[in-house]
Amino acid sequence: TDFIAEAILEEQPDFDHPEELAGRLRQGILEFIQEVRLLSGSSDDPVQEKLASSLTAETTELLPFLPHLLQDLWDMGSSPRDMEELIRRHIPDPRGLRVLDLACGKGAVSIHLAQVLGCRILGIDLMPDFIRTARQKARQYGVEELCRFQVEDIGRAVHRESGYDLTILGSAGDVLGGPLETLKMLKETIRPGGYILVDDAYAGESAGPGYHTREQWMDAIRSAGLFLMGELIMDPEELNALNDRQQEKIAGRALELKKAHPELVDLFDGYLRSQQAECEDLEQRITGVTMLLSDREQK
């Protein structure tokens, strides 16, 4: 009950409006339920398995420890500035856009866009700890009136949310399925003439399973009835430097966990290996990219 009360009060609800209070209560309960699921580390829950995979965890057993391992990272993959650049280049009059940020992590992209463009954003992620951080950051940067964050499975939210000017899916892998399936679902969340930002990767010749070539992405975009407005390729030198900094921070937190939980040393070492393998893929076998799409061709 303390957890639920904290989640409700953190959002400063208006107690004179019962509907708002009821909504906050539902969200607090959902956050509590998800926290329990994460702590249980259930290995037979497909939603939790996809969540673990999207965060480069080989097993759901690692989920309760991810907030500690990733506590030093705010921008967890997608570049807020790359997304801002694509928006400014290709979306006329982008100020005040109504934005849906799926798999928003700790809210780095949402908060940046609220700051620089005054976007009104709903951010959704399944990690309660990430959502708590996002709310704290929104208050810290003075955009709590523009950003709302909630705990939910984006696989459910994507079928309910609609009418947005812009939907973002950043660094989430195949949580919603392959490229075509994912793009079709994202398309249903935007208004006619709306936009989609996807942060993903193009596979090279030596890339392993789970990655798709640029040609495959272009085929999926066309098949979904979408058009590529613009794309930004990640700078290799910047990417290598970012990977090195993040790996160093994660390794330090893993060392703390290994000291606290010596019986789980293999679990944490496995996570470090999977993180390193992903970094090597990005540096050698795949190309990170941010794509801006629309359901209407640019004139």
C-alpha positions in Angstrom: 0.0 0.0 0.0 2.9 2.4 0.7 4.2 1.8 -2.8 0.8 2.5 -4.4 0.3 5.6 -2.3 3.7 6.9 -3.2 3.0 6.4 -6.9 -0.3 8.3 -6.6 1.0 11.2 -4.6 4.1 11.5 -6.8 1.9 12.7 -9.6 0.2 15.3 -7.4 -3.4 14.4 -8.3 -6.3 16.8 -7.9 -8.3 15.3 -5.0 -11.3 17.5 -5.9 -11.7 15.5 -9.2 -12.5 11.8 -8.4 -12.0 10.6 -12.0 -8.4 11.8 -12.0 -7.8 10.3 -8.5 -9.2 7.0 -9.8 -6.9 7.0 -12.8 -3.9 7.6 -10.5 -5.0 4.8 -8.3 -5.3 2.4 -11.3 -1.8 3.4 -12.4 -0.4 2.9 -8.9 -1.9 -0.6 -8.7 -0.5 -1.4 -12.2 3.0 -0.2 -11.1 2.8 -2.3 -8.0 1.7 -5.4 -9.9 4.6 -5.0 -12.4 7.1 -4.5 -9.6 6.0 -7.8 -8.1 6.3 -9.5 -11.4 9.8 -8.2 -11.9 10.9 -9.3 -8.4 9.5 -12.8 -9.0 11.6 -13.1 -12.2 9.1 -15.4 -13.8 10.5 -17.2 -16.8 7.2 -18.2 -18.4 5.8 -14.7 -19.0 6.2 -13.8 -22.6 5.8 -10.1 -21.9 8.6 -10.2 -19.3 10.7 -12.2 -21.7 10.4 -9.5 -24.4 11.1 -6.9 -21.8 14.3 -8.7 -20.8 15.4 -9.2 -24.4 14.8 -5.5 -25.3 17.2 -4.6 -22.5 19.9 -7.1 -23.6 19.1 -9.5 -20.7 19.4 -13.2 -21.5 16.9 -14.2 -18.8 14.1 -12.7 -16.9 16.0 -13.6 -13.7 18.0 -10.5 -14.3 15.0 -8.1 -14.5 15.0 -7.2 -10.7 18.7 -6.1 -11.0 18.4 -4.0 -14.2 17.5 -0.8 -12.4 20.8 -1.0 -10.4 22.8 -2.0 -13.4 21.5 0.8 -15.5 21.1 3.5 -12.8 23.9 5.7 -14.2 22.3 5.8 -17.7 19.6 8.3 -18.5 19.7 8.3 -22.3 19.5 4.6 -22.9 19.9 4.2 -26.6 17.9 6.7 -28.7 19.5 10.0 -29.3 17.2 12.9 -28.2 19.1 15.3 -30.4 18.9 13.1 -33.5 15.2 12.9 -33.1 14.9 16.6 -32.6 17.0 17.2 -35.8 14.7 15.0 -37.9 11.6 16.7 -36.5 12.9 20.2 -37.2 14.0 19.2 -40.7 10.8 17.5 -41.9 7.8 18.4 -39.7 6.4 21.9 -40.5 5.7 23.9 -37.3 6.7 21.2 -34.9 6.0 23.1 -31.7 3.4 21.7 -29.4 3.2 18.3 -31.1 1.1 15.6 -29.3 3.6 12.7 -28.9 3.4 9.1 -27.9 6.7 7.7 -26.7 6.6 3.9 -26.5 9.3 2.1 -24.6 10.3 5.5 -23.3 12.8 4.2 -20.7 13.8 6.9 -18.3 12.2 9.7 -20.4 15.3 11.3 -21.9 13.7 11.7 -25.4 10.4 12.8 -24.1 11.8 15.4 -21.7 14.2 16.8 -24.3 11.4 17.3 -26.9 9.2 18.9 -24.2 12.0 21.3 -23.4 13.0 22.3 -26.9 9.7 22.1 -28.8 7.0 22.2 -26.1 5.7 18.8 -27.1 2.9 17.2 -25.0 4.0 13.7 -24.4 2.7 10.4 -23.0 5.6 8.1 -22.2 5.0 4.4 -21.6 7.4 1.7 -20.3 7.1 -1.5 -18.5 9.9 -0.8 -15.9 8.4 0.9 -12.9 11.9 2.2 -11.8 12.4 3.8 -15.2 9.0 5.5 -15.0 9.8 6.8 -11.5 13.1 8.3 -12.8 11.3 9.8 -15.8 8.8 11.6 -13.5 11.6 12.9 -11.3 13.5 14.1 -14.3 10.5 15.9 -15.7 10.1 17.8 -12.5 13.8 18.5 -12.4 13.7 20.0 -15.9 10.4 21.8 -15.3 8.3 20.0 -17.9 6.1 17.9 -15.6 3.1 19.8 -17.0 4.0 18.6 -20.6 5.1 15.0 -19.8 3.1 12.2 -18.4 4.7 8.8 -17.8 3.0 5.5 -17.0 3.8 1.9 -16.5 2.3 -0.4 -19.1 3.1 -3.1 -21.6 3.5 -1.2 -24.9 2.1 -4.2 -26.7 -1.3 -3.4 -25.1 -0.9 0.4 -25.3 -0.2 0.4 -29.0 -3.7 -1.1 -29.7 -5.5 1.6 -27.6 -3.7 4.8 -28.2 -4.5 6.8 -31.3 -4.6 10.3 -32.9 -1.1 11.4 -32.1 0.9 13.8 -34.2 4.0 11.7 -33.6 4.7 8.3 -32.2 8.2 7.3 -31.1 9.6 3.7 -30.7 13.2 3.9 -29.6 15.7 1.0 -29.2 13.0 -1.5 -28.4 14.1 -4.3 -30.8 11.3 -6.7 -31.8 9.1 -6.2 -28.8 6.1 -5.5 -31.1 7.2 -8.0 -33.8 9.1 -7.7 -37.0 9.5 -4.5 -39.0 6.2 -4.8 -41.0 4.1 -5.9 -38.0 5.6 -3.1 -35.8 5.1 -0.4 -38.4 1.5 -1.4 -39.0 0.7 -1.1 -35.3 2.6 2.2 -35.0 0.6 3.6 -38.0 -2.6 3.1 -36.1 -1.5 5.3 -33.3 -1.0 8.5 -35.4 -3.5 10.9 -37.0 -3.8 11.1 -40.8 -0.7 13.0 -41.9 1.1 12.1 -38.6 4.6 10.9 -38.1 6.6 8.0 -36.7 10.1 8.0 -35.3 11.9 4.6 -35.1 15.3 4.1 -33.6 16.7 0.7 -34.8 19.5 -0.6 -37.0 20.4 -1.8 -40.5 22.0 -5.2 -40.7 25.3 -5.7 -42.5 26.4 -8.8 -44.3 27.7 -10.5 -41.1 24.9 -9.5 -38.8 23.2 -12.3 -36.8 19.5 -13.0 -36.5 17.2 -10.4 -35.2 18.5 -7.6 -37.4 17.2 -6.4 -40.8 18.9 -4.9 -43.8 18.0 -1.4 -45.1 16.3 -3.1 -48.1 14.1 -5.2 -45.7 13.2 -2.0 -43.8 12.3 -0.1 -46.9 10.1 -3.1 -48.1 8.3 -3.1 -44.7 7.8 0.7 -44.8 6.2 0.5 -48.3 4.1 -2.5 -47.3 2.8 -0.7 -44.3 1.7 2.3 -46.5 4.3 4.6 -45.0 7.0 6.9 -46.5 10.5 7.6 -45.4 10.8 11.3 -44.6 14.4 11.2 -43.4 17.0 9.1 -41.7 20.1 9.8 -39.5 22.9 7.2 -39.3 24.8 7.1 -36.0 28.4 8.5 -36.2 30.8 5.5 -35.6 33.3 7.4 -33.5 30.6 8.9 -31.3 28.9 5.5 -31.0 32.2 3.8 -29.9 32.9 6.5 -27.3 29.3 6.2 -26.0 29.5 2.4 -25.8 32.8 2.6 -23.9 31.4 5.1 -21.3 28.2 3.1 -20.8 30.0 -0.2 -20.5 32.3 1.2 -17.9 29.4 2.4 -15.8 27.5 -0.9 -16.2 30.6 -3.0 -15.3 31.0 -0.9 -12.1 27.4 -1.6 -11.0 27.7 -5.3 -11.9 30.8 -5.5 -9.6 28.7 -4.1 -6.8 26.0 -6.7 -7.4 28.5 -9.5 -7.6 29.8 -8.5 -4.2 26.3 -8.4 -2.7 25.1 -11.6 -4.5 28.1 -13.9 -5.0 25.8 -16.7 -5.8 24.7 -14.8 -8.9 28.1 -14.0 -10.4 27.4 -16.0 -13.5 24.1 -14.1 -14.1 25.8 -10.7 -14.0 28.8 -11.8 -16.0 26.4 -13.1 -18.6 24.7 -9.7 -18.8 28.1 -8.0 -19.3 28.9 -10.4 -22.1 25.6 -9.8 -23.8 26.1 -6.0 -23.5 29.6 -6.3 -25.0 28.3 -8.4 -27.8 25.6 -5.8 -28.6 28.3 -3.1 -28.7 30.4 -5.2 -31.0 27.5 -5.7 -33.3 26.8 -1.9 -33.4 30.5 -1.2 -34.1 31.1 -4.0 -36.7 28.0 -5.7 -38.1 25.1 -3.3 -37.9 24.4 0.4 -38.4 22.4 2.4 -35.9 19.7 4.5 -37.6 16.9 6.8 -36.6 14.1 7.0 -39.2 11.2 9.5 -39.6 8.2 8.1 -41.4 4.8 9.4 -42.4 1.6 8.0 -43.9 1.7 10.8 -46.5 4.5 11.4 -49.0 6.5 14.5 -48.6 5.9 17.0 -51.4 
